[in-house]
Amino acid sequence: MVAAIQSFAAGAILTMLASTMMPEAYEDGGPVVGVVTTFGFLLAFVLSRLA
């Protein structure tokens, strides 16, 4: 149950980030921003699993 609540919260945060910050990042950084963001979230996931 806790995992479902945390997943919902994470999805809400990602949605907020995508709708507010990503358009500005794409204007400045171009298409590479999406790839870097994905790798950042993957790195955060891996590090949280190691702890």
mmCIF file of the N, C-alpha and C atoms, coordinates in Angstrom:
data_MODEL
# 
_entry.id   MODEL 
# 
loop_
_atom_site.group_PDB 
_atom_site.id 
_atom_site.type_symbol 
_atom_site.label_atom_id 
_atom_site.label_alt_id 
_atom_site.label_comp_id 
_atom_site.label_asym_id 
_atom_site.label_entity_id 
_atom_site.label_seq_id 
_atom_site.pdbx_PDB_ins_code 
_atom_site.Cartn_x 
_atom_site.Cartn_y 
_atom_site.Cartn_z 
_atom_site.occupancy 
_atom_site.B_iso_or_equiv 
_atom_site.pdbx_formal_charge 
_atom_site.auth_seq_id 
_atom_site.auth_comp_id 
_atom_site.auth_asym_id 
_atom_site.auth_atom_id 
_atom_site.pdbx_PDB_model_num 
ATOM 1   N N  . MET A 1 1  ? 0.821  -1.194 0.000   1.00 0.00 ? 1  MET A N  1 
ATOM 2   C CA . MET A 1 1  ? 0.000  0.000  0.000   1.00 0.00 ? 1  MET A CA 1 
ATOM 3   C C  . MET A 1 1  ? 0.860  1.251  0.000   1.00 0.00 ? 1  MET A C  1 
ATOM 4   N N  . VAL A 1 2  ? 1.934  1.225  0.799   1.00 0.00 ? 2  VAL A N  1 
ATOM 5   C CA . VAL A 1 2  ? 2.830  2.379  0.865   1.00 0.00 ? 2  VAL A CA 1 
ATOM 6   C C  . VAL A 1 2  ? 3.492  2.611  -0.499  1.00 0.00 ? 2  VAL A C  1 
ATOM 7   N N  . ALA A 1 3  ? 3.862  1.523  -1.179  1.00 0.00 ? 3  ALA A N  1 
ATOM 8   C CA . ALA A 1 3  ? 4.497  1.652  -2.494  1.00 0.00 ? 3  ALA A CA 1 
ATOM 9   C C  . ALA A 1 3  ? 3.562  2.320  -3.496  1.00 0.00 ? 3  ALA A C  1 
ATOM 10  N N  . ALA A 1 4  ? 2.286  1.995  -3.432  1.00 0.00 ? 4  ALA A N  1 
ATOM 11  C CA . ALA A 1 4  ? 1.317  2.600  -4.350  1.00 0.00 ? 4  ALA A CA 1 
ATOM 12  C C  . ALA A 1 4  ? 1.178  4.102  -4.085  1.00 0.00 ? 4  ALA A C  1 
ATOM 13  N N  . ILE A 1 5  ? 1.173  4.487  -2.831  1.00 0.00 ? 5  ILE A N  1 
ATOM 14  C CA . ILE A 1 5  ? 1.069  5.906  -2.481  1.00 0.00 ? 5  ILE A CA 1 
ATOM 15  C C  . ILE A 1 5  ? 2.319  6.654  -2.922  1.00 0.00 ? 5  ILE A C  1 
ATOM 16  N N  . GLN A 1 6  ? 3.487  6.071  -2.708  1.00 0.00 ? 6  GLN A N  1 
ATOM 17  C CA . GLN A 1 6  ? 4.731  6.705  -3.128  1.00 0.00 ? 6  GLN A CA 1 
ATOM 18  C C  . GLN A 1 6  ? 4.816  6.791  -4.655  1.00 0.00 ? 6  GLN A C  1 
ATOM 19  N N  . SER A 1 7  ? 4.345  5.785  -5.349  1.00 0.00 ? 7  SER A N  1 
ATOM 20  C CA . SER A 1 7  ? 4.336  5.821  -6.815  1.00 0.00 ? 7  SER A CA 1 
ATOM 21  C C  . SER A 1 7  ? 3.427  6.922  -7.331  1.00 0.00 ? 7  SER A C  1 
ATOM 22  N N  . PHE A 1 8  ? 2.276  7.076  -6.703  1.00 0.00 ? 8  PHE A N  1 
ATOM 23  C CA . PHE A 1 8  ? 1.360  8.140  -7.099  1.00 0.00 ? 8  PHE A CA 1 
ATOM 24  C C  . PHE A 1 8  ? 1.988  9.510  -6.868  1.00 0.00 ? 8  PHE A C  1 
ATOM 25  N N  . ALA A 1 9  ? 2.642  9.681  -5.722  1.00 0.00 ? 9  ALA A N  1 
ATOM 26  C CA . ALA A 1 9  ? 3.294  10.953 -5.407  1.00 0.00 ? 9  ALA A CA 1 
ATOM 27  C C  . ALA A 1 9  ? 4.435  11.241 -6.378  1.00 0.00 ? 9  ALA A C  1 
ATOM 28  N N  . ALA A 1 10 ? 5.209  10.229 -6.711  1.00 0.00 ? 10 ALA A N  1 
ATOM 29  C CA . ALA A 1 10 ? 6.302  10.414 -7.670  1.00 0.00 ? 10 ALA A CA 1 
ATOM 30  C C  . ALA A 1 10 ? 5.769  10.797 -9.040  1.00 0.00 ? 10 ALA A C  1 
ATOM 31  N N  . GLY A 1 11 ? 4.690  10.177 -9.456  1.00 0.00 ? 11 GLY A N  1 
ATOM 32  C CA . GLY A 1 11 ? 4.078  10.532 -10.736 1.00 0.00 ? 11 GLY A CA 1 
ATOM 33  C C  . GLY A 1 11 ? 3.574  11.961 -10.747 1.00 0.00 ? 11 GLY A C  1 
ATOM 34  N N  . ALA A 1 12 ? 3.013  12.396 -9.626  1.00 0.00 ? 12 ALA A N  1 
ATOM 35  C CA . ALA A 1 12 ? 2.533  13.775 -9.538  1.00 0.00 ? 12 ALA A CA 1 
ATOM 36  C C  . ALA A 1 12 ? 3.689  14.764 -9.623  1.00 0.00 ? 12 ALA A C  1 
ATOM 37  N N  . ILE A 1 13 ? 4.793  14.448 -8.988  1.00 0.00 ? 13 ILE A N  1 
ATOM 38  C CA . ILE A 1 13 ? 5.964  15.329 -9.042  1.00 0.00 ? 13 ILE A CA 1 
ATOM 39  C C  . ILE A 1 13 ? 6.536  15.371 -10.452 1.00 0.00 ? 13 ILE A C  1 
ATOM 40  N N  . LEU A 1 14 ? 6.640  14.224 -11.104 1.00 0.00 ? 14 LEU A N  1 
ATOM 41  C CA . LEU A 1 14 ? 7.150  14.196 -12.483 1.00 0.00 ? 14 LEU A CA 1 
ATOM 42  C C  . LEU A 1 14 ? 6.243  14.980 -13.425 1.00 0.00 ? 14 LEU A C  1 
ATOM 43  N N  . THR A 1 15 ? 4.944  14.871 -13.225 1.00 0.00 ? 15 THR A N  1 
ATOM 44  C CA . THR A 1 15 ? 4.006  15.628 -14.050 1.00 0.00 ? 15 THR A CA 1 
ATOM 45  C C  . THR A 1 15 ? 4.183  17.122 -13.852 1.00 0.00 ? 15 THR A C  1 
ATOM 46  N N  . MET A 1 16 ? 4.351  17.536 -12.607 1.00 0.00 ? 16 MET A N  1 
ATOM 47  C CA . MET A 1 16 ? 4.570  18.955 -12.319 1.00 0.00 ? 16 MET A CA 1 
ATOM 48  C C  . MET A 1 16 ? 5.866  19.447 -12.952 1.00 0.00 ? 16 MET A C  1 
ATOM 49  N N  . LEU A 1 17 ? 6.928  18.660 -12.834 1.00 0.00 ? 17 LEU A N  1 
ATOM 50  C CA . LEU A 1 17 ? 8.198  19.054 -13.432 1.00 0.00 ? 17 LEU A CA 1 
ATOM 51  C C  . LEU A 1 17 ? 8.097  19.152 -14.948 1.00 0.00 ? 17 LEU A C  1 
ATOM 52  N N  . ALA A 1 18 ? 7.450  18.188 -15.555 1.00 0.00 ? 18 ALA A N  1 
ATOM 53  C CA . ALA A 1 18 ? 7.338  18.188 -17.009 1.00 0.00 ? 18 ALA A CA 1 
ATOM 54  C C  . ALA A 1 18 ? 6.520  19.364 -17.508 1.00 0.00 ? 18 ALA A C  1 
ATOM 55  N N  . SER A 1 19 ? 5.470  19.725 -16.796 1.00 0.00 ? 19 SER A N  1 
ATOM 56  C CA . SER A 1 19 ? 4.600  20.791 -17.291 1.00 0.00 ? 19 SER A CA 1 
ATOM 57  C C  . SER A 1 19 ? 5.160  22.183 -17.031 1.00 0.00 ? 19 SER A C  1 
ATOM 58  N N  . THR A 1 20 ? 6.003  22.341 -16.007 1.00 0.00 ? 20 THR A N  1 
ATOM 59  C CA . THR A 1 20 ? 6.492  23.675 -15.683 1.00 0.00 ? 20 THR A CA 1 
ATOM 60  C C  . THR A 1 20 ? 7.942  23.912 -16.085 1.00 0.00 ? 20 THR A C  1 
ATOM 61  N N  . MET A 1 21 ? 8.805  22.952 -15.897 1.00 0.00 ? 21 MET A N  1 
ATOM 62  C CA . MET A 1 21 ? 10.231 23.187 -16.117 1.00 0.00 ? 21 MET A CA 1 
ATOM 63  C C  . MET A 1 21 ? 10.753 22.695 -17.455 1.00 0.00 ? 21 MET A C  1 
ATOM 64  N N  . MET A 1 22 ? 10.192 21.647 -17.990 1.00 0.00 ? 22 MET A N  1 
ATOM 65  C CA . MET A 1 22 ? 10.750 21.066 -19.208 1.00 0.00 ? 22 MET A CA 1 
ATOM 66  C C  . MET A 1 22 ? 10.664 21.994 -20.422 1.00 0.00 ? 22 MET A C  1 
ATOM 67  N N  . PRO A 1 23 ? 9.580  22.743 -20.634 1.00 0.00 ? 23 PRO A N  1 
ATOM 68  C CA . PRO A 1 23 ? 9.573  23.632 -21.809 1.00 0.00 ? 23 PRO A CA 1 
ATOM 69  C C  . PRO A 1 23 ? 10.712 24.649 -21.774 1.00 0.00 ? 23 PRO A C  1 
ATOM 70  N N  . GLU A 1 24 ? 11.010 25.196 -20.608 1.00 0.00 ? 24 GLU A N  1 
ATOM 71  C CA . GLU A 1 24 ? 12.119 26.140 -20.494 1.00 0.00 ? 24 GLU A CA 1 
ATOM 72  C C  . GLU A 1 24 ? 13.453 25.440 -20.739 1.00 0.00 ? 24 GLU A C  1 
ATOM 73  N N  . ALA A 1 25 ? 13.604 24.232 -20.244 1.00 0.00 ? 25 ALA A N  1 
ATOM 74  C CA . ALA A 1 25 ? 14.844 23.489 -20.450 1.00 0.00 ? 25 ALA A CA 1 
ATOM 75  C C  . ALA A 1 25 ? 15.038 23.158 -21.921 1.00 0.00 ? 25 ALA A C  1 
ATOM 76  N N  . TYR A 1 26 ? 13.970 22.788 -22.629 1.00 0.00 ? 26 TYR A N  1 
ATOM 77  C CA . TYR A 1 26 ? 14.071 22.486 -24.049 1.00 0.00 ? 26 TYR A CA 1 
ATOM 78  C C  . TYR A 1 26 ? 14.462 23.720 -24.857 1.00 0.00 ? 26 TYR A C  1 
ATOM 79  N N  . GLU A 1 27 ? 13.977 24.882 -24.439 1.00 0.00 ? 27 GLU A N  1 
ATOM 80  C CA . GLU A 1 27 ? 14.346 26.111 -25.143 1.00 0.00 ? 27 GLU A CA 1 
ATOM 81  C C  . GLU A 1 27 ? 15.841 26.374 -25.022 1.00 0.00 ? 27 GLU A C  1 
ATOM 82  N N  . ASP A 1 28 ? 16.407 26.131 -23.850 1.00 0.00 ? 28 ASP A N  1 
ATOM 83  C CA . ASP A 1 28 ? 17.823 26.420 -23.619 1.00 0.00 ? 28 ASP A CA 1 
ATOM 84  C C  . ASP A 1 28 ? 18.742 25.276 -24.033 1.00 0.00 ? 28 ASP A C  1 
ATOM 85  N N  . GLY A 1 29 ? 18.333 24.035 -23.788 1.00 0.00 ? 29 GLY A N  1 
ATOM 86  C CA . GLY A 1 29 ? 19.235 22.904 -23.980 1.00 0.00 ? 29 GLY A CA 1 
ATOM 87  C C  . GLY A 1 29 ? 18.968 22.040 -25.190 1.00 0.00 ? 29 GLY A C  1 
ATOM 88  N N  . GLY A 1 30 ? 17.799 22.136 -25.768 1.00 0.00 ? 30 GLY A N  1 
ATOM 89  C CA . GLY A 1 30 ? 17.475 21.300 -26.920 1.00 0.00 ? 30 GLY A CA 1 
ATOM 90  C C  . GLY A 1 30 ? 17.008 19.912 -26.527 1.00 0.00 ? 30 GLY A C  1 
ATOM 91  N N  . PRO A 1 31 ? 16.981 19.003 -27.491 1.00 0.00 ? 31 PRO A N  1 
ATOM 92  C CA . PRO A 1 31 ? 16.421 17.669 -27.263 1.00 0.00 ? 31 PRO A CA 1 
ATOM 93  C C  . PRO A 1 31 ? 17.221 16.796 -26.291 1.00 0.00 ? 31 PRO A C  1 
ATOM 94  N N  . VAL A 1 32 ? 18.473 17.111 -26.050 1.00 0.00 ? 32 VAL A N  1 
ATOM 95  C CA . VAL A 1 32 ? 19.280 16.298 -25.146 1.00 0.00 ? 32 VAL A CA 1 
ATOM 96  C C  . VAL A 1 32 ? 18.763 16.374 -23.711 1.00 0.00 ? 32 VAL A C  1 
ATOM 97  N N  . VAL A 1 33 ? 17.949 17.350 -23.413 1.00 0.00 ? 33 VAL A N  1 
ATOM 98  C CA . VAL A 1 33 ? 17.412 17.535 -22.058 1.00 0.00 ? 33 VAL A CA 1 
ATOM 99  C C  . VAL A 1 33 ? 16.593 16.316 -21.629 1.00 0.00 ? 33 VAL A C  1 
ATOM 100 N N  . GLY A 1 34 ? 15.805 15.764 -22.511 1.00 0.00 ? 34 GLY A N  1 
ATOM 101 C CA . GLY A 1 34 ? 14.989 14.591 -22.174 1.00 0.00 ? 34 GLY A CA 1 
ATOM 102 C C  . GLY A 1 34 ? 15.830 13.388 -21.818 1.00 0.00 ? 34 GLY A C  1 
ATOM 103 N N  . VAL A 1 35 ? 16.900 13.162 -22.568 1.00 0.00 ? 35 VAL A N  1 
ATOM 104 C CA . VAL A 1 35 ? 17.778 12.020 -22.307 1.00 0.00 ? 35 VAL A CA 1 
ATOM 105 C C  . VAL A 1 35 ? 18.497 12.204 -20.972 1.00 0.00 ? 35 VAL A C  1 
ATOM 106 N N  . VAL A 1 36 ? 19.008 13.394 -20.730 1.00 0.00 ? 36 VAL A N  1 
ATOM 107 C CA . VAL A 1 36 ? 19.714 13.658 -19.478 1.00 0.00 ? 36 VAL A CA 1 
ATOM 108 C C  . VAL A 1 36 ? 18.766 13.522 -18.291 1.00 0.00 ? 36 VAL A C  1 
ATOM 109 N N  . THR A 1 37 ? 17.540 13.984 -18.433 1.00 0.00 ? 37 THR A N  1 
ATOM 110 C CA . THR A 1 37 ? 16.555 13.856 -17.361 1.00 0.00 ? 37 THR A CA 1 
ATOM 111 C C  . THR A 1 37 ? 16.263 12.389 -17.066 1.00 0.00 ? 37 THR A C  1 
ATOM 112 N N  . THR A 1 38 ? 16.111 11.592 -18.096 1.00 0.00 ? 38 THR A N  1 
ATOM 113 C CA . THR A 1 38 ? 15.858 10.164 -17.925 1.00 0.00 ? 38 THR A CA 1 
ATOM 114 C C  . THR A 1 38 ? 17.014 9.483  -17.207 1.00 0.00 ? 38 THR A C  1 
ATOM 115 N N  . PHE A 1 39 ? 18.236 9.792  -17.614 1.00 0.00 ? 39 PHE A N  1 
ATOM 116 C CA . PHE A 1 39 ? 19.393 9.207  -16.939 1.00 0.00 ? 39 PHE A CA 1 
ATOM 117 C C  . PHE A 1 39 ? 19.495 9.674  -15.495 1.00 0.00 ? 39 PHE A C  1 
ATOM 118 N N  . GLY A 1 40 ? 19.105 10.899 -15.220 1.00 0.00 ? 40 GLY A N  1 
ATOM 119 C CA . GLY A 1 40 ? 19.104 11.401 -13.858 1.00 0.00 ? 40 GLY A CA 1 
ATOM 120 C C  . GLY A 1 40 ? 18.147 10.635 -12.969 1.00 0.00 ? 40 GLY A C  1 
ATOM 121 N N  . PHE A 1 41 ? 16.939 10.386 -13.475 1.00 0.00 ? 41 PHE A N  1 
ATOM 122 C CA . PHE A 1 41 ? 15.974 9.606  -12.694 1.00 0.00 ? 41 PHE A CA 1 
ATOM 123 C C  . PHE A 1 41 ? 16.425 8.158  -12.538 1.00 0.00 ? 41 PHE A C  1 
ATOM 124 N N  . LEU A 1 42 ? 17.051 7.606  -13.573 1.00 0.00 ? 42 LEU A N  1 
ATOM 125 C CA . LEU A 1 42 ? 17.576 6.239  -13.475 1.00 0.00 ? 42 LEU A CA 1 
ATOM 126 C C  . LEU A 1 42 ? 18.685 6.169  -12.431 1.00 0.00 ? 42 LEU A C  1 
ATOM 127 N N  . LEU A 1 43 ? 19.563 7.145  -12.417 1.00 0.00 ? 43 LEU A N  1 
ATOM 128 C CA . LEU A 1 43 ? 20.637 7.186  -11.427 1.00 0.00 ? 43 LEU A CA 1 
ATOM 129 C C  . LEU A 1 43 ? 20.069 7.304  -10.015 1.00 0.00 ? 43 LEU A C  1 
ATOM 130 N N  . ALA A 1 44 ? 19.071 8.149  -9.848  1.00 0.00 ? 44 ALA A N  1 
ATOM 131 C CA . ALA A 1 44 ? 18.445 8.300  -8.530  1.00 0.00 ? 44 ALA A CA 1 
ATOM 132 C C  . ALA A 1 44 ? 17.812 6.981  -8.079  1.00 0.00 ? 44 ALA A C  1 
ATOM 133 N N  . PHE A 1 45 ? 17.183 6.273  -9.001  1.00 0.00 ? 45 PHE A N  1 
ATOM 134 C CA . PHE A 1 45 ? 16.571 4.980  -8.670  1.00 0.00 ? 45 PHE A CA 1 
ATOM 135 C C  . PHE A 1 45 ? 17.636 3.964  -8.249  1.00 0.00 ? 45 PHE A C  1 
ATOM 136 N N  . VAL A 1 46 ? 18.719 3.887  -9.027  1.00 0.00 ? 46 VAL A N  1 
ATOM 137 C CA . VAL A 1 46 ? 19.781 2.919  -8.717  1.00 0.00 ? 46 VAL A CA 1 
ATOM 138 C C  . VAL A 1 46 ? 20.406 3.243  -7.365  1.00 0.00 ? 46 VAL A C  1 
ATOM 139 N N  . LEU A 1 47 ? 20.669 4.507  -7.119  1.00 0.00 ? 47 LEU A N  1 
ATOM 140 C CA . LEU A 1 47 ? 21.277 4.874  -5.836  1.00 0.00 ? 47 LEU A CA 1 
ATOM 141 C C  . LEU A 1 47 ? 20.340 4.586  -4.662  1.00 0.00 ? 47 LEU A C  1 
ATOM 142 N N  . SER A 1 48 ? 19.042 4.770  -4.860  1.00 0.00 ? 48 SER A N  1 
ATOM 143 C CA . SER A 1 48 ? 18.116 4.473  -3.773  1.00 0.00 ? 48 SER A CA 1 
ATOM 144 C C  . SER A 1 48 ? 18.032 2.963  -3.512  1.00 0.00 ? 48 SER A C  1 
ATOM 145 N N  . ARG A 1 49 ? 18.236 2.155  -4.534  1.00 0.00 ? 49 ARG A N  1 
ATOM 146 C CA . ARG A 1 49 ? 18.219 0.703  -4.359  1.00 0.00 ? 49 ARG A CA 1 
ATOM 147 C C  . ARG A 1 49 ? 19.490 0.208  -3.675  1.00 0.00 ? 49 ARG A C  1 
ATOM 148 N N  . LEU A 1 50 ? 20.595 0.914  -3.824  1.00 0.00 ? 50 LEU A N  1 
ATOM 149 C CA . LEU A 1 50 ? 21.851 0.496  -3.214  1.00 0.00 ? 50 LEU A CA 1 
ATOM 150 C C  . LEU A 1 50 ? 21.901 0.803  -1.723  1.00 0.00 ? 50 LEU A C  1 
ATOM 151 N N  . ALA A 1 51 ? 21.142 1.800  -1.318  1.00 0.00 ? 51 ALA A N  1 
ATOM 152 C CA . ALA A 1 51 ? 21.203 2.218  0.098   1.00 0.00 ? 51 ALA A CA 1 
ATOM 153 C C  . ALA A 1 51 ? 20.424 1.280  0.995   1.00 0.00 ? 51 ALA A C  1 
# 
